[in-house]
């Protein structure tokens, strides 16, 4: 088959049925394929409140979550206000270990002391109606921008908030519900700019039309990092966000590329997922989230290099701690007979900042949802859950809310808090509720195209890039190849990665998987055996002209 024939098969597998859908998917257009921001509920109220605050020079606080969605989201509004030459604002990011996730009353009290009269939350706040009520009683208005699923207290939140921007509202009028937190913040920024220009406000007239597109690098980072579906508007954001990222003038991005030896002009969604996002998250998991925020907003090259070096050290420390925790849990679950439908473990000595990463690795390895808990510096028991695709995590937590103090998240990942008296009930409750709501359709094997080893080359890789960006909702194309095992080994410090060289009479190719072993697949192979694998194609990070395949499964 030719590259074009293979590409046509892949497009058909995406269930694209019309020329219009094909055009939208293959050539996402910023102007044609994004939605007007004022279609979002409460956008008018939110924009008017911000314009009023700017006109009166009120002090605004942008309160963001501490992860790789919330921090870029906060940076979007930072960049917007700076561009507007409005400086009476601050960015507030809660400390993961000392304050924990959420919109907190103590933080509101601190902001009141600084004469803040308007708080804009980004990527957080949809479940914190009590804090919004508290702020209102202190004469502080709150605009909530978030993308997490609203809970049963949404009506109470509506009574106290000036506006709630969230495409997942039950009464949502916005055409696309799967934006990440930074995506919502970007729509807000779009709307503020649009209305400011319409109102002929001087500071807005200075800004060139389309300037907001320079913020798309932040949106792309957050969209990939938060693992929302790369469809509809998200696909546009990441497609064009990568274009911006490849020429971004941000000193921190440039310093990070130099540190990680990534050519900025070649940045892909994989670089966001495996290089940029982990270092943003490392700041809050291991130290202070402000460092990651500075990396995205600082304009001093020397200081940016120092910040990036610090984040690199934190990320390496984080990797070591997560690897140790994961090894401990793999050993624990491997020794268990008849594993439950949902794996649950916890320890008061574990940091909640790290358990989500371990849960993700374990979910992939044991092919089931995993929930791991630890204890914050505040003494609260908090956990993280990751789904393998067989269940909506938020629905699982909702179903189990009687034993939880609180919860939130989205279909693939979520968090919860639990009392000491109920923590031992989690294993039975989660597994019981999983059986009630599990999603059978996720047992369907991924579609693939069968090719010969010699067809896996740069030409084919270049041809399928028209389908990028890849991620949740648009996975990388899978290919089946068959051949003789030339060699295989486990590599890495802990021998927890696998490498296989497959060959036929015409070619040889490297097939690898990180954080997986042959035991992960329940497979035994020997040199000389003929096997078939399902894998994706990619260009080596270390040898840019070397094409290799990332193992999905043996078939």
C-alpha positions as CSV (number, residue, x, y, z in Angstrom):
1,X,0.0,0.0,0.0
2,X,1.1,3.6,-0.6
3,X,1.2,6.2,2.1
4,X,-1.9,7.8,0.7
5,X,-3.8,4.5,0.7
6,X,-2.8,3.9,4.3
7,X,-3.9,7.4,5.2
8,X,-7.3,6.9,3.6
9,X,-7.9,3.8,5.7
10,X,-7.0,5.7,8.8
11,X,-9.4,8.5,8.0
12,X,-12.2,6.0,7.4
13,X,-11.4,4.5,10.9
14,X,-12.1,7.9,12.4
15,X,-15.7,7.7,11.1
16,X,-15.4,10.9,9.1
17,X,-18.4,10.7,6.7
18,X,-18.6,14.0,4.9
19,X,-16.3,16.3,3.0
20,X,-17.1,19.1,5.6
21,X,-16.0,16.8,8.5
22,X,-12.9,15.8,6.6
23,X,-12.0,19.4,5.9
24,X,-12.6,20.4,9.5
25,X,-10.4,17.5,10.8
26,X,-7.6,17.7,8.4
27,X,-7.4,21.5,8.2
28,X,-8.6,23.0,11.5
29,X,-9.1,26.7,10.9
30,X,-9.0,29.2,13.9
31,X,-11.6,31.6,12.5
32,X,-13.9,28.9,11.0
33,X,-13.7,26.2,13.6
34,X,-13.8,28.0,17.0
35,X,-17.0,29.1,18.7
36,X,-18.0,32.7,19.6
37,X,-17.1,33.2,23.3
38,X,-20.4,34.9,24.1
39,X,-22.2,31.7,23.5
40,X,-21.0,30.6,26.9
41,X,-23.5,31.1,29.8
42,X,-22.8,34.2,31.9
43,X,-20.0,35.5,29.6
44,X,-21.7,38.9,29.2
45,X,-22.0,39.3,33.0
46,X,-18.4,38.2,33.5
47,X,-17.0,40.5,30.9
48,X,-18.9,43.5,32.0
49,X,-17.7,43.0,35.6
50,X,-14.1,42.8,34.5
51,X,-14.4,45.9,32.3
52,X,-16.0,47.8,35.2
53,X,-13.1,46.7,37.5
54,X,-10.5,47.9,35.0
55,X,-12.2,51.2,34.5
56,X,-12.4,51.8,38.3
57,X,-8.9,50.4,38.9
58,X,-10.2,47.8,41.3
59,X,-7.8,45.2,42.5
60,X,-8.3,41.9,40.8
61,X,-7.0,38.5,41.9
62,X,-6.7,35.6,39.5
63,X,-6.9,32.5,41.6
64,X,-5.8,29.4,39.7
65,X,-5.2,25.7,40.3
66,X,-1.7,24.5,40.8
67,X,-1.4,22.0,37.9
68,X,-0.4,22.1,34.3
69,X,-3.9,23.3,33.3
70,X,-4.5,25.9,36.1
71,X,-1.0,27.5,35.9
72,X,-1.2,28.2,32.1
73,X,-4.8,29.3,32.6
74,X,-3.6,31.9,35.2
75,X,-0.8,33.0,32.9
76,X,-3.4,33.7,30.1
77,X,-5.1,36.3,32.2
78,X,-1.8,37.6,33.4
79,X,-0.7,38.2,29.8
80,X,-4.0,39.7,29.0
81,X,-3.9,42.3,31.8
82,X,-0.3,43.1,31.1
83,X,-1.1,43.7,27.4
84,X,-3.9,46.0,28.5
85,X,-1.5,47.9,30.7
86,X,-3.7,47.1,33.7
87,X,-1.4,46.3,36.6
88,X,-3.7,46.4,39.6
89,X,-4.0,42.6,39.8
90,X,-2.3,39.6,41.4
91,X,-2.1,35.9,40.6
92,X,-2.7,33.6,43.5
93,X,-1.9,29.9,43.4
94,X,-2.6,27.8,46.5
95,X,0.2,25.6,47.8
96,X,-0.7,22.0,47.0
97,X,0.6,20.6,50.3
98,X,-0.1,23.5,52.7
99,X,-3.5,24.5,51.4
100,X,-4.6,21.7,49.1
101,X,-6.8,21.7,46.0
102,X,-9.7,24.1,45.8
103,X,-10.9,27.7,46.4
104,X,-10.2,28.4,50.1
105,X,-11.7,30.8,52.6
106,X,-8.3,31.4,54.2
107,X,-7.0,32.6,50.8
108,X,-10.0,34.9,50.4
109,X,-9.2,36.4,53.7
110,X,-5.6,37.1,52.6
111,X,-6.8,38.6,49.4
112,X,-9.3,40.9,51.3
113,X,-6.4,42.2,53.4
114,X,-4.7,43.2,50.0
115,X,-7.9,45.2,49.1
116,X,-9.0,42.7,46.4
117,X,-12.6,43.4,45.3
118,X,-12.9,40.9,42.4
119,X,-11.6,37.3,42.3
120,X,-11.5,35.3,39.0
121,X,-10.9,31.6,39.5
122,X,-9.5,29.6,36.7
123,X,-9.6,25.8,36.5
124,X,-11.1,25.7,40.0
125,X,-14.1,26.8,42.1
126,X,-17.1,24.9,40.7
127,X,-17.5,22.9,43.9
128,X,-16.6,25.7,46.3
129,X,-19.9,27.6,46.8
130,X,-19.2,28.1,50.6
131,X,-16.0,30.0,49.7
132,X,-17.9,32.1,47.2
133,X,-20.5,32.9,49.8
134,X,-17.7,33.8,52.2
135,X,-16.2,36.2,49.7
136,X,-19.5,37.8,49.0
137,X,-20.0,38.5,52.7
138,X,-16.6,40.3,52.6
139,X,-17.8,42.4,49.6
140,X,-15.6,40.5,47.2
141,X,-17.2,39.5,43.9
142,X,-16.3,36.2,42.3
143,X,-16.3,35.1,38.7
144,X,-15.8,31.3,38.5
145,X,-14.2,29.9,35.4
146,X,-13.8,26.1,35.5
147,X,-14.3,23.0,33.4
148,X,-14.8,20.3,36.0
149,X,-18.2,18.6,36.4
150,X,-20.6,20.8,38.5
151,X,-21.9,18.9,41.6
152,X,-25.1,19.1,43.5
153,X,-24.3,22.5,45.0
154,X,-24.3,24.3,41.6
155,X,-27.5,26.2,42.4
156,X,-26.1,27.5,45.6
157,X,-23.0,28.7,43.7
158,X,-25.2,30.6,41.2
159,X,-26.7,32.6,44.1
160,X,-23.3,34.0,45.2
161,X,-21.1,34.2,42.1
162,X,-21.3,37.1,39.7
163,X,-20.8,34.7,36.8
164,X,-20.0,31.0,36.2
165,X,-18.1,30.1,33.0
166,X,-18.2,26.4,32.6
167,X,-19.2,24.5,29.4
168,X,-20.2,21.5,31.5
169,X,-23.1,23.3,33.1
170,X,-26.4,21.4,32.7
171,X,-27.9,24.5,31.1
172,X,-24.9,25.2,28.9
173,X,-25.5,27.0,25.7
174,X,-21.9,26.6,24.5
175,X,-21.5,24.2,21.6
176,X,-18.5,22.3,23.0
177,X,-18.3,21.0,26.6
178,X,-14.8,19.5,26.7
179,X,-12.6,22.6,27.1
180,X,-9.9,22.4,29.7
181,X,-9.5,25.2,32.3
182,X,-7.1,27.2,30.2
183,X,-9.5,26.8,27.3
184,X,-12.3,28.4,29.3
185,X,-9.9,31.2,30.4
186,X,-8.9,31.8,26.8
187,X,-12.6,32.2,25.7
188,X,-12.9,34.6,28.6
189,X,-9.9,36.6,27.4
190,X,-11.3,36.5,23.8
191,X,-14.6,38.0,25.0
192,X,-12.9,40.7,27.1
193,X,-10.9,41.8,24.2
194,X,-13.9,41.7,21.8
195,X,-16.2,43.7,24.1
196,X,-13.4,46.2,25.0
197,X,-12.9,47.0,21.3
198,X,-16.6,47.2,20.7
199,X,-16.9,49.7,23.5
200,X,-14.1,51.7,21.9
201,X,-12.1,51.7,25.2
202,X,-8.7,53.3,24.6
203,X,-6.5,50.6,26.1
204,X,-8.2,48.0,24.0
205,X,-7.9,50.0,20.8
206,X,-4.1,49.8,21.1
207,X,-4.1,46.0,20.7
208,X,-4.0,44.6,17.2
209,X,-6.8,42.3,16.1
210,X,-5.9,38.7,16.6
211,X,-3.3,39.3,19.3
212,X,-4.9,36.7,21.5
213,X,-3.6,34.0,19.2
214,X,-0.2,34.5,20.9
215,X,-1.9,33.0,24.0
216,X,-2.6,29.7,22.2
217,X,0.8,28.2,23.3
218,X,-0.5,28.3,26.9
219,X,-3.9,26.8,25.8
220,X,-2.1,24.0,23.9
221,X,0.1,23.1,26.9
222,X,-2.9,22.9,29.2
223,X,-5.1,21.1,26.7
224,X,-2.6,18.3,26.2
225,X,-1.5,18.2,29.8
226,X,-5.1,17.9,31.2
227,X,-5.9,15.1,28.7
228,X,-9.1,16.5,27.4
229,X,-10.3,15.1,24.1
230,X,-8.4,16.6,21.1
231,X,-11.6,17.1,19.1
232,X,-13.6,20.1,17.9
233,X,-12.3,23.4,19.4
234,X,-9.5,21.6,21.4
235,X,-8.1,20.3,18.1
236,X,-7.9,23.8,16.8
237,X,-6.3,25.1,19.9
238,X,-3.5,22.5,20.0
239,X,-2.9,22.6,16.2
240,X,-2.4,26.3,16.2
241,X,-1.0,26.4,19.7
242,X,1.9,24.2,18.6
243,X,2.6,26.7,15.8
244,X,2.8,29.5,18.4
245,X,4.8,27.4,20.8
246,X,7.4,26.6,18.1
247,X,8.2,30.4,17.8
248,X,7.1,31.5,21.3
249,X,9.2,34.4,22.7
250,X,8.6,33.2,26.2
251,X,12.0,33.1,28.0
252,X,11.0,30.1,30.1
253,X,10.0,28.0,27.1
254,X,13.2,28.8,25.3
255,X,15.3,27.9,28.4
256,X,13.4,24.7,28.8
257,X,14.0,23.7,25.2
258,X,17.7,24.3,25.7
259,X,17.8,22.4,28.9
260,X,16.0,19.3,27.5
261,X,17.7,19.5,24.1
262,X,14.5,19.9,22.2
263,X,14.5,22.0,19.1
264,X,11.8,24.6,19.7
265,X,10.9,24.7,16.1
266,X,10.1,21.0,16.2
267,X,8.0,20.9,19.4
268,X,5.1,18.3,19.2
269,X,2.2,17.4,21.5
270,X,4.5,14.6,22.8
271,X,7.0,17.2,24.0
272,X,4.2,19.0,25.8
273,X,3.1,15.7,27.5
274,X,6.5,14.3,28.4
275,X,8.7,17.4,28.8
276,X,6.8,20.6,29.5
277,X,3.8,19.5,31.5
278,X,5.8,17.3,34.0
279,X,8.1,20.2,34.8
280,X,5.1,22.5,35.4
281,X,3.5,19.9,37.7
282,X,6.8,19.2,39.5
283,X,6.7,22.7,40.9
284,X,3.6,22.1,43.0
285,X,4.2,18.5,43.6
286,X,7.7,19.0,45.1
287,X,7.9,22.7,46.0
288,X,6.2,26.0,45.1
289,X,3.8,26.3,42.1
290,X,4.9,29.9,41.6
291,X,8.1,28.7,40.0
292,X,6.1,27.1,37.1
293,X,4.1,30.2,36.7
294,X,7.2,32.3,36.5
295,X,8.6,30.0,33.9
296,X,5.6,30.8,31.7
297,X,5.5,34.5,32.3
298,X,9.1,35.8,33.1
299,X,10.8,37.8,30.4
300,X,14.4,37.7,31.8
301,X,16.4,35.0,30.0
302,X,19.0,34.6,32.8
303,X,16.3,34.2,35.5
304,X,14.4,31.9,33.2
305,X,17.4,29.6,33.0
306,X,17.7,29.5,36.8
307,X,14.0,28.7,37.2
308,X,14.2,25.9,34.5
309,X,17.3,24.4,36.2
310,X,15.4,24.4,39.5
311,X,12.3,22.7,37.9
312,X,14.6,20.2,36.3
313,X,16.0,19.2,39.7
314,X,12.5,19.0,41.2
315,X,11.3,16.8,38.3
316,X,14.1,14.4,38.7
317,X,13.5,14.1,42.4
318,X,9.8,13.6,41.7
319,X,10.5,10.8,39.2
320,X,12.6,9.0,41.8
321,X,9.9,9.2,44.5
322,X,7.1,8.2,42.1
323,X,9.2,5.3,40.8
324,X,9.8,4.1,44.4
325,X,6.1,4.4,45.3
326,X,5.1,2.6,42.0
327,X,7.5,-0.3,42.7
328,X,6.1,-0.7,46.1
329,X,2.5,-0.8,44.8
330,X,3.4,-3.1,41.9
331,X,4.9,-5.6,44.3
332,X,1.8,-5.3,46.6
333,X,-0.7,-5.9,43.8
334,X,1.3,-8.5,42.0
335,X,1.3,-10.7,45.2
336,X,-2.5,-10.4,45.5
337,X,-4.8,-13.1,44.1
338,X,-8.1,-12.2,42.4
339,X,-7.4,-8.5,42.0
340,X,-10.6,-6.4,42.6
341,X,-12.2,-4.4,39.8
342,X,-10.7,-1.1,41.3
343,X,-7.3,-1.2,42.9
344,X,-7.1,0.9,46.1
345,X,-4.2,1.6,48.4
346,X,-3.0,4.3,50.7
347,X,-0.6,5.4,53.4
348,X,-0.6,8.5,55.6
349,X,3.1,8.8,54.8
350,X,2.5,9.2,51.1
351,X,2.1,12.6,49.5
352,X,-1.2,13.2,47.7
353,X,0.9,15.2,45.2
354,X,2.5,12.0,43.9
355,X,-0.1,9.4,44.2
356,X,-1.9,10.4,41.0
357,X,1.2,9.7,39.0
358,X,1.6,6.2,40.5
359,X,-2.1,5.6,40.0
360,X,-1.8,6.4,36.3
361,X,1.2,4.0,35.9
362,X,-0.6,1.2,37.8
363,X,-3.9,1.7,35.8
364,X,-1.9,1.2,32.6
365,X,-0.1,-1.9,34.0
366,X,-3.0,-3.7,35.6
367,X,-5.6,-2.5,33.1
368,X,-8.2,-1.3,35.6
369,X,-9.1,1.9,37.5
370,X,-6.7,2.7,40.4
371,X,-7.3,5.0,43.4
372,X,-4.4,5.8,45.7
373,X,-4.5,8.1,48.8
374,X,-2.1,9.9,51.1
375,X,-2.1,12.6,53.7
376,X,-1.6,16.3,53.1
377,X,0.4,18.6,55.4
378,X,-2.9,19.9,56.7
379,X,-3.7,16.3,57.9
380,X,-6.5,15.7,55.4
381,X,-6.5,12.3,53.6
382,X,-6.7,12.9,49.9
383,X,-6.5,10.6,47.0
384,X,-6.3,10.4,43.2
385,X,-8.1,8.0,40.8
386,X,-7.1,7.2,37.2
387,X,-9.3,5.3,34.8
388,X,-8.2,2.8,32.2
389,X,-11.2,3.9,30.0
390,X,-13.6,1.3,31.4
391,X,-15.4,3.8,33.7
392,X,-16.1,7.5,34.1
393,X,-14.1,8.4,37.3
394,X,-16.4,11.3,38.2
395,X,-19.4,8.9,38.0
396,X,-17.6,6.4,40.2
397,X,-16.8,9.0,42.8
398,X,-20.4,10.4,42.6
399,X,-21.7,6.9,43.2
400,X,-19.4,6.5,46.2
401,X,-20.0,9.9,47.7
402,X,-21.5,8.6,50.9
403,X,-18.0,7.5,52.1
404,X,-16.2,10.6,50.8
405,X,-15.8,14.1,52.2
406,X,-15.5,15.6,48.7
407,X,-14.6,14.8,45.1
408,X,-14.1,16.2,41.7
409,X,-12.5,15.7,38.3
410,X,-13.4,14.4,34.9
411,X,-14.0,11.1,33.2
412,X,-10.3,10.0,33.1
413,X,-9.0,11.3,36.4
414,X,-10.4,12.6,39.6
415,X,-9.5,13.4,43.2
416,X,-11.3,12.8,46.5
417,X,-10.9,13.5,50.3
418,X,-12.0,10.9,52.8
419,X,-12.2,10.6,56.6
420,X,-10.0,8.2,58.6
421,X,-13.0,6.2,59.6
422,X,-14.1,5.6,56.0
423,X,-10.8,5.1,54.3
424,X,-10.8,1.3,54.8
425,X,-14.2,1.1,53.1
426,X,-13.0,2.5,49.8
427,X,-11.8,-0.8,48.3
428,X,-15.2,-2.5,48.6
429,X,-17.3,0.5,47.8
430,X,-15.3,1.5,44.7
431,X,-15.3,-2.1,43.3
432,X,-19.0,-2.5,44.0
433,X,-20.0,0.7,42.3
434,X,-17.7,0.0,39.4
435,X,-19.8,-3.0,38.5
436,X,-22.9,-0.8,38.4
437,X,-21.5,1.8,36.0
438,X,-18.7,0.3,34.1
439,X,-18.5,1.1,30.4
440,X,-18.5,-2.1,28.3
441,X,-17.8,-0.4,25.0
442,X,-14.2,0.3,26.1
443,X,-13.4,-3.4,25.7
444,X,-13.3,-2.9,22.0
445,X,-9.8,-3.3,20.5
446,X,-8.3,-0.3,18.8
447,X,-8.5,-0.1,15.0
448,X,-5.2,-0.7,13.2
449,X,-3.6,-1.1,9.7
450,X,-1.4,-4.0,9.0
451,X,1.9,-3.2,7.2
452,X,5.2,-4.8,6.5
453,X,8.2,-3.7,8.6
454,X,9.9,-2.0,5.6
455,X,6.8,0.2,5.2
456,X,7.5,1.8,8.6
457,X,9.7,4.7,7.6
458,X,9.9,8.5,7.6
459,X,7.6,8.8,4.6
460,X,4.8,7.0,6.4
461,X,5.3,9.0,9.6
462,X,5.2,12.3,7.6
463,X,2.1,11.2,5.8
464,X,0.1,10.5,9.0
465,X,1.1,13.8,10.6
466,X,-1.9,15.4,8.8
467,X,-4.0,13.5,11.4
468,X,-2.1,15.2,14.3
469,X,-2.3,16.5,17.0
470,X,-2.8,13.1,18.7
471,X,-4.1,12.5,22.2
472,X,-7.3,11.6,24.0
473,X,-10.1,11.4,21.5
474,X,-7.7,11.1,18.6
475,X,-5.1,8.5,19.4
476,X,-2.0,7.9,17.3
477,X,-2.7,5.5,14.4
478,X,-2.0,1.9,15.4
479,X,-0.1,-0.5,13.1
480,X,0.2,-4.2,13.2
481,X,3.6,-5.6,12.1
482,X,4.9,-9.1,12.2
483,X,8.4,-10.5,12.2
484,X,11.1,-12.5,13.8
485,X,12.5,-11.5,17.2
486,X,16.1,-10.4,16.5
487,X,16.7,-9.4,20.1
488,X,15.0,-8.2,23.2
489,X,15.9,-6.8,26.6
490,X,14.6,-5.0,29.6
491,X,16.4,-1.7,30.1
492,X,16.6,1.2,32.5
493,X,17.9,1.5,36.1
494,X,15.1,-0.7,37.4
495,X,14.8,-2.8,34.2
496,X,11.2,-1.6,33.9
497,X,11.3,-0.7,30.2
498,X,11.3,-3.1,27.2
499,X,13.0,-3.1,23.8
500,X,12.4,-5.6,21.0
501,X,14.0,-5.6,17.6
502,X,11.8,-7.3,15.0
503,X,13.0,-8.2,11.5
504,X,12.0,-9.7,8.2
505,X,14.0,-10.4,5.1
506,X,13.9,-6.7,4.1
507,X,14.2,-4.6,7.3
508,X,14.5,-4.4,11.0
509,X,12.8,-2.1,13.5
510,X,13.0,-1.2,17.2
511,X,9.8,-1.7,19.2
512,X,9.8,-0.3,22.8
513,X,7.6,0.5,25.8
514,X,8.4,2.6,28.9
515,X,7.4,1.4,32.3
516,X,6.3,-2.0,31.0
517,X,7.9,-5.4,30.9
518,X,7.0,-8.6,29.1
519,X,5.1,-9.6,32.3
520,X,3.0,-6.5,31.9
521,X,1.6,-8.1,28.7
522,X,1.7,-11.7,30.1
523,X,4.0,-12.6,27.2
524,X,7.0,-14.9,26.9
525,X,9.2,-14.5,23.8
526,X,12.5,-15.9,22.6
527,X,15.0,-14.8,19.9
528,X,14.0,-16.4,16.6
529,X,10.3,-16.5,17.5
530,X,7.8,-15.0,15.0
531,X,5.4,-12.5,16.7
532,X,3.0,-9.8,15.8
533,X,2.7,-6.5,17.7
534,X,0.4,-3.5,17.7
535,X,2.4,-0.3,17.9
536,X,2.5,3.4,16.9
537,X,5.2,5.1,14.8
538,X,7.4,7.8,16.1
539,X,10.8,9.5,15.5
540,X,13.4,8.8,18.1
541,X,14.0,11.6,20.6
542,X,17.7,10.9,20.6
543,X,18.3,10.0,16.9
544,X,16.0,12.3,14.9
545,X,16.5,10.3,11.7
546,X,15.7,7.0,13.4
547,X,12.1,5.7,13.1
548,X,10.9,3.3,15.8
549,X,7.6,2.0,17.2
550,X,6.0,2.3,20.6
551,X,4.4,-1.0,21.7
552,X,0.7,-1.1,22.5
553,X,0.2,-4.8,22.8
554,X,1.0,-8.2,21.4
555,X,-1.6,-9.7,19.1
